[in-house]
Amino acid sequence: MSQALTLARPYARAAFSIARDGGRFADWSAALGLAARLAADPQVAGLLGNPALTDTDAVVLLAPEDADQLFRDFLALLAGNRRLVLLPEIAGLYEELRADAERVVKARVTSAAELPASELEGIRAALKKRFGREVDVESAVDASLIGGAVIDAGDVVIDGSLKGKLERLQAALAQ
């Protein structure tokens, strides 16, 4: 586990607890997502590392206009502890905690070509049956797969791509 994830974990748990207690999962997802994207921007990251930037200015820079005071206080805590650079990791861990609490599995379907909505829905239904949970499917295209698709759903990876099959065949023949 990377040091950044280790440092980010308690902050993600704190953010999750605050959002859960206030019934504001979606609001915190949006606010953390925006702050994380901003913090990951190279120009903004340079500003965040500047000692002349006050904690208050950092909060103003990263907080969405409609963010509540608890979120602003959370950013102020991160700024005070010099942890604003961890926002991308915090946001990712927060989303994992949220998905688990809402009993949602996030799946990424990467295919060689764009899949029709009906196929994605079929994959979603099959994954829902397998996991016994709601499934949020995101699709991506990677032409290097040649054909088929790779489904990544948490700890489960199903490689049905032609590229994967050829790699497995090559490995089997090499032995």
Buried (B, 14 or more C-beta within 10 A) or exposed (E): EEEBBEBBBEBBBBBBEBBBEEEBBEBBBBBBBBBBBBBEEEEBBEBBEEEEBEBEBBBEBBBBEEBBEBBBEBBBBBBEEEBBBBBBBBBBBBBEBBBEEEEBBBBBBBBBEEBEEEBBEEBBEEBBEEBEBEBBBEBEEBEEBEEBBBBBBEEEEBBEBEBBBEEEEEEEEEE
